[in-house]
Amino acid sequence: MIIGNAEFFNIAEIGEGGRLLRFPQAVTDGLGMPVYDESGRETEEIFRGHRNYAYRLTNCEIRFVSDADKIAVRLRTEQPVEVSVYQGDYFNGSAIASPGENELAFSRYAQADGLNESQRNRFAHNVWRVVLNGDGATYLLGIEGGKMRPPAREELPRMRILAYGSSITQGVGTPYPRLNYLSVAEQILGVEFLNKGIGSGCFCEPAMLDYFLSETYDALYFELGTNIANRPLAAIEGRLGPFIDAVCAHFRDKKLFFMTPIKGFSDVSPAAADYAERFANSRSVIRSHAEKFENAVLLDGHALVGRDWYLKADVLHPSDFGHVMMGVTFAEMLKKYL
């Protein structure tokens, strides 16, 4: 999304007061999943706990080209937000925006002026990137960067890939948001991921499907089978089946990657919740629908994790180092297709 003299990457909408939103407000409002009783019957209650994760800023970027020696970003935040700044591919510095109004300034490293095109990975060297990660409402109050313009296509990564999944894909819990497995893989592959992961969610709501179908991508990646596995098989089929069919049919000229459920819980520890049958249910639904389409590629979630100790002690989410190693493996899985 380009507004004025900057590109807003992984920011779908700027709301009231300049609030930065990773999803359009109408999509977030439409998030919900029925709650089921112990017998598997649908109740009148709707689970909406994942809306908070939809509001979370996850590797959202403000990008612009400028030769300025110094830039500044002004933000108002309700909770601390990590602000990391890059000159192209090269890390400049980071700071924490505290609750309230902040003005964070960063000076250009002149040493980077000596870099040539062969030393570029994904971004041209003159692209300033302000990367935001954090909870709570975050409002953009302004950017100062001299004479600014949005990056041109040739100054950006070669491919833009949608990524939709659970907290694992969002990177919830990792102390280094810029090193979650998607971030590691994109740097290895020279691409970029729109991280649309949603902790406690990824329920393929109709509003989410409509949103994805309205956008354009070079490829699409889905990690769908984790949180929805804790629902009856009919509910899994009812949400995942139409979603997979729709995206595969709509993006027939694109590659769509579907990760089977990632190793965790009773796959790893007998003391953990028994998810063997639940993960088998979501795996079977993903497989049966993806296999109908030539443009769909199935990926092995067990192979993605690799060693069991790449997981946190909850034996579900990746650890800090686990995210890095999963990113290396994920890049290996994708590179022959991209």
C-alpha positions as CSV (number, residue, x, y, z in Angstrom):
1,M,0.0,0.0,0.0
2,I,1.5,3.3,-1.1
3,I,0.3,6.5,0.6
4,G,2.0,9.8,-0.2
5,N,5.8,9.4,-0.3
6,A,6.1,6.0,1.4
7,E,5.1,2.3,1.0
8,F,3.3,0.6,3.9
9,F,4.3,-3.0,3.7
10,N,2.2,-5.6,5.6
11,I,-0.1,-2.7,6.7
12,A,-3.5,-3.1,5.1
13,E,-5.1,0.0,6.4
14,I,-4.5,3.2,8.3
15,G,-7.4,3.7,10.6
16,E,-8.7,6.5,12.7
17,G,-6.0,8.7,14.1
18,G,-3.3,7.1,12.0
19,R,-3.6,3.6,13.5
20,L,-1.6,1.1,11.6
21,L,-3.6,-2.1,10.9
22,R,-2.2,-5.4,9.6
23,F,-5.7,-6.4,8.4
24,P,-8.5,-4.1,7.3
25,Q,-10.8,-3.3,10.2
26,A,-13.7,-5.0,8.5
27,V,-11.8,-8.2,8.3
28,T,-10.8,-8.2,12.0
29,D,-14.4,-7.5,12.9
30,G,-15.4,-10.6,11.0
31,L,-13.0,-13.0,12.8
32,G,-14.7,-15.7,14.9
33,M,-15.1,-19.4,15.3
34,P,-17.9,-21.3,17.0
35,V,-17.2,-22.9,20.3
36,Y,-18.1,-26.6,20.6
37,D,-19.1,-28.6,23.6
38,E,-17.5,-31.9,24.8
39,S,-19.7,-33.9,22.4
40,G,-18.6,-31.8,19.5
41,R,-21.9,-29.9,19.1
42,E,-21.8,-26.2,18.2
43,T,-22.8,-23.8,20.9
44,E,-24.1,-20.3,20.6
45,E,-20.8,-18.9,21.8
46,I,-18.3,-17.5,19.3
47,F,-14.5,-17.5,20.1
48,R,-12.9,-14.2,19.1
49,G,-9.8,-14.3,21.2
50,H,-7.6,-14.2,18.1
51,R,-8.6,-10.6,17.3
52,N,-5.9,-9.3,19.6
53,Y,-3.3,-11.1,17.6
54,A,-4.7,-9.7,14.3
55,Y,-4.1,-6.2,15.7
56,R,-0.5,-7.0,16.6
57,L,2.1,-5.4,14.4
58,T,4.2,-8.3,13.0
59,N,7.1,-7.2,10.7
60,C,5.2,-4.3,9.4
61,E,7.3,-1.8,7.5
62,I,7.3,1.8,6.4
63,R,9.6,2.1,3.3
64,F,10.9,5.1,1.4
65,V,13.8,6.2,-0.6
66,S,15.8,9.1,0.6
67,D,19.4,10.4,0.7
68,A,18.8,12.1,4.0
69,D,21.5,11.8,6.6
70,K,18.9,11.4,9.4
71,I,15.3,10.2,9.6
72,A,12.8,10.3,12.4
73,V,9.6,8.5,13.0
74,R,6.9,9.8,15.3
75,L,4.6,7.2,16.9
76,R,1.9,7.1,19.6
77,T,1.6,3.6,21.2
78,E,-0.4,2.0,23.9
79,Q,2.2,-0.7,24.6
80,P,5.9,-0.9,23.8
81,V,6.7,-1.4,20.1
82,E,10.1,-2.4,18.7
83,V,11.3,-0.1,16.0
84,S,14.1,-1.5,13.8
85,V,15.6,0.5,11.0
86,Y,17.5,-0.8,7.9
87,Q,19.4,0.9,5.1
88,G,18.3,-1.6,2.4
89,D,19.4,-5.0,3.6
90,Y,21.7,-3.6,6.2
91,F,20.7,-3.2,9.8
92,N,21.0,0.4,11.1
93,G,19.6,0.3,14.6
94,S,16.6,-0.3,16.9
95,A,14.8,1.3,19.7
96,I,11.7,0.7,21.8
97,A,8.7,3.1,21.4
98,S,7.3,3.5,24.9
99,P,3.6,3.9,25.6
100,G,2.7,7.5,24.7
101,E,4.1,9.7,22.0
102,N,7.6,9.0,20.7
103,E,10.0,10.5,18.2
104,L,12.8,8.1,17.3
105,A,15.7,9.4,15.2
106,F,18.2,7.3,13.2
107,S,21.3,8.5,11.5
108,R,22.5,7.1,8.1
109,Y,25.8,5.2,8.2
110,A,27.9,6.8,5.4
111,Q,29.9,3.6,5.2
112,A,27.0,2.1,3.3
113,D,27.6,4.6,0.5
114,G,30.4,2.4,-0.6
115,L,28.3,-0.7,-1.2
116,N,27.7,-1.7,-4.8
117,E,24.8,-3.6,-6.5
118,S,26.6,-7.0,-6.1
119,Q,26.4,-6.6,-2.4
120,R,22.6,-6.3,-2.4
121,N,20.4,-9.1,-1.3
122,R,16.7,-7.9,-1.5
123,F,16.7,-4.2,-1.2
124,A,18.4,-1.3,-2.9
125,H,20.8,0.4,-0.6
126,N,19.0,3.7,-0.6
127,V,15.7,2.2,0.7
128,W,15.0,3.2,4.3
129,R,13.0,0.5,6.1
130,V,11.2,1.2,9.5
131,V,10.1,-2.2,10.8
132,L,7.5,-2.3,13.6
133,N,6.7,-5.2,15.9
134,G,4.5,-5.0,19.0
135,D,1.1,-5.3,20.7
136,G,-1.5,-2.6,21.4
137,A,-2.7,0.2,19.2
138,T,0.1,2.0,17.3
139,Y,-0.5,5.3,15.6
140,L,1.8,6.9,13.0
141,L,2.1,10.7,13.7
142,G,4.7,11.4,11.0
143,I,7.9,10.6,9.3
144,E,10.8,13.0,8.6
145,G,13.3,12.0,5.9
146,G,14.1,14.9,3.7
147,K,13.0,14.4,0.1
148,M,11.3,11.0,0.1
149,R,9.6,8.8,-2.5
150,P,8.2,5.2,-2.4
151,P,10.6,2.5,-3.6
152,A,10.4,1.5,-7.2
153,R,9.7,-2.2,-8.1
154,E,13.3,-2.9,-9.0
155,E,14.4,-1.6,-5.5
156,L,12.4,-4.3,-3.7
157,P,12.6,-8.1,-3.3
158,R,11.9,-10.1,-6.4
159,M,8.8,-11.8,-5.1
160,R,6.0,-11.0,-2.6
161,I,4.4,-14.0,-0.9
162,L,1.3,-14.1,1.3
163,A,1.8,-16.1,4.5
164,Y,-1.2,-17.1,6.6
165,G,-1.1,-19.3,9.6
166,S,-1.2,-19.7,13.4
167,S,1.0,-18.1,16.1
168,I,3.8,-20.3,14.8
169,T,3.8,-18.4,11.6
170,Q,3.2,-15.1,13.2
171,G,6.2,-15.7,15.4
172,V,4.4,-15.2,18.7
173,G,6.7,-15.6,21.7
174,T,10.0,-15.3,19.9
175,P,12.3,-12.6,21.5
176,Y,13.6,-11.7,18.1
177,P,10.7,-10.9,15.8
178,R,13.0,-10.2,12.8
179,L,14.3,-13.8,13.1
180,N,11.1,-15.8,13.0
181,Y,11.2,-18.6,10.5
182,L,9.5,-16.6,7.7
183,S,12.0,-13.7,8.2
184,V,14.9,-16.1,8.0
185,A,13.6,-17.9,4.9
186,E,12.9,-14.6,3.0
187,Q,16.4,-13.4,3.4
188,I,17.9,-16.7,2.2
189,L,15.5,-16.8,-0.8
190,G,15.6,-13.1,-1.6
191,V,11.8,-12.7,-1.3
192,E,9.5,-11.1,1.1
193,F,6.5,-12.5,3.1
194,L,3.4,-10.6,4.1
195,N,3.1,-12.2,7.5
196,K,-0.6,-12.6,8.1
197,G,-0.2,-15.2,10.9
198,I,-2.8,-14.9,13.7
199,G,-2.0,-16.4,17.2
200,S,-4.9,-18.5,18.6
201,G,-6.6,-18.2,15.2
202,C,-6.2,-19.0,11.5
203,F,-9.8,-20.2,11.1
204,C,-10.2,-19.3,7.5
205,E,-13.2,-17.0,8.1
206,P,-15.1,-15.8,5.0
207,A,-14.0,-12.2,5.6
208,M,-10.4,-13.4,5.6
209,L,-10.9,-15.3,2.4
210,D,-12.5,-12.4,0.6
211,Y,-9.6,-10.2,1.7
212,F,-7.0,-12.5,0.4
213,L,-8.8,-13.0,-2.9
214,S,-8.9,-9.2,-3.4
215,E,-5.1,-8.8,-3.3
216,T,-2.3,-9.8,-5.6
217,Y,0.8,-11.9,-4.8
218,D,3.6,-13.8,-6.6
219,A,2.9,-16.9,-4.5
220,L,1.0,-17.9,-1.4
221,Y,1.8,-20.0,1.7
222,F,-0.6,-21.5,4.3
223,E,0.0,-23.1,7.7
224,L,-3.7,-23.9,8.5
225,G,-3.8,-27.1,10.5
226,T,-2.8,-26.2,14.1
227,N,-5.4,-24.3,16.0
228,I,-8.4,-25.5,14.0
229,A,-7.4,-29.1,14.8
230,N,-9.0,-28.7,18.2
231,R,-12.5,-28.7,16.5
232,P,-14.7,-31.5,15.2
233,L,-13.8,-32.9,11.8
234,A,-16.9,-31.5,10.2
235,A,-15.9,-28.0,11.4
236,I,-12.4,-28.4,10.0
237,E,-13.7,-29.6,6.7
238,G,-16.3,-26.8,6.6
239,R,-13.7,-24.0,7.1
240,L,-10.5,-25.4,5.5
241,G,-12.1,-27.2,2.5
242,P,-13.8,-24.2,0.9
243,F,-10.9,-21.9,1.7
244,I,-8.3,-24.2,0.0
245,D,-10.5,-24.7,-3.0
246,A,-11.2,-21.0,-3.4
247,V,-7.6,-19.8,-3.2
248,C,-6.3,-22.5,-5.5
249,A,-8.9,-21.8,-8.1
250,H,-8.5,-18.1,-7.9
251,F,-4.7,-18.0,-8.1
252,R,-4.4,-20.7,-10.8
253,D,-1.3,-19.1,-12.2
254,K,0.5,-19.0,-8.9
255,K,2.2,-21.6,-6.7
256,L,0.3,-22.2,-3.4
257,F,2.2,-24.0,-0.6
258,F,0.3,-25.8,2.1
259,M,2.2,-26.9,5.3
260,T,0.7,-30.0,7.0
261,P,0.4,-29.7,10.8
262,I,3.7,-28.8,12.4
263,K,5.1,-31.3,14.9
264,G,4.1,-30.7,18.5
265,F,2.2,-31.9,21.6
266,S,1.8,-35.7,21.7
267,D,4.0,-35.9,18.5
268,V,6.8,-35.0,20.8
269,S,6.0,-35.7,24.5
270,P,3.6,-38.3,26.1
271,A,3.0,-35.7,28.9
272,A,1.5,-33.2,26.4
273,A,-2.1,-33.0,25.2
274,D,-3.0,-35.8,22.8
275,Y,-3.2,-34.2,19.4
276,A,-2.3,-37.3,17.3
277,E,-5.9,-37.8,16.0
278,R,-6.6,-34.0,15.9
279,F,-3.6,-33.2,13.7
280,A,-4.4,-36.3,11.6
281,N,-7.9,-34.7,10.9
282,S,-6.6,-31.3,9.8
283,R,-3.8,-33.0,7.8
284,S,-6.3,-35.2,5.9
285,V,-8.5,-32.2,5.0
286,I,-5.5,-30.1,3.8
287,R,-4.2,-33.0,1.8
288,S,-7.5,-34.0,0.2
289,H,-8.3,-30.5,-1.0
290,A,-4.8,-29.4,-2.0
291,E,-4.2,-32.6,-4.0
292,K,-7.0,-31.6,-6.4
293,F,-5.0,-28.6,-7.8
294,E,-1.9,-28.7,-9.9
295,N,-0.7,-25.4,-8.5
296,A,-0.8,-26.6,-4.9
297,V,2.4,-27.9,-3.2
298,L,2.1,-29.9,0.0
299,L,4.9,-29.4,2.5
300,D,5.8,-31.7,5.5
301,G,5.2,-29.9,8.9
302,H,7.2,-32.6,10.8
303,A,10.2,-32.0,8.5
304,L,9.9,-28.3,9.0
305,V,10.6,-28.5,12.7
306,G,13.4,-31.0,12.4
307,R,14.9,-31.7,15.9
308,D,12.5,-31.8,18.8
309,W,14.6,-29.5,20.9
310,Y,14.0,-26.7,18.3
311,L,10.6,-26.3,20.1
312,K,10.0,-24.4,23.3
313,A,9.2,-26.2,26.5
314,D,5.5,-26.1,25.5
315,V,6.5,-28.6,22.8
316,L,4.4,-26.6,20.2
317,H,6.0,-23.2,19.5
318,P,9.5,-22.9,18.1
319,S,12.2,-21.6,20.3
320,D,14.4,-18.6,19.3
321,F,17.0,-20.9,17.7
322,G,14.3,-23.2,16.5
323,H,12.8,-20.4,14.4
324,V,16.1,-19.8,12.8
325,M,16.7,-23.4,11.9
326,M,13.1,-23.8,10.7
327,G,13.7,-20.8,8.5
328,V,16.7,-22.5,6.9
329,T,14.7,-25.7,6.3
330,F,11.7,-23.7,5.0
331,A,13.9,-22.0,2.5
332,E,15.2,-25.4,1.3
333,M,11.6,-26.6,0.9
334,L,10.7,-23.6,-1.3
335,K,13.8,-22.8,-3.3
336,K,13.1,-25.3,-6.1
337,Y,9.7,-23.8,-6.8
338,L,10.7,-20.1,-6.5
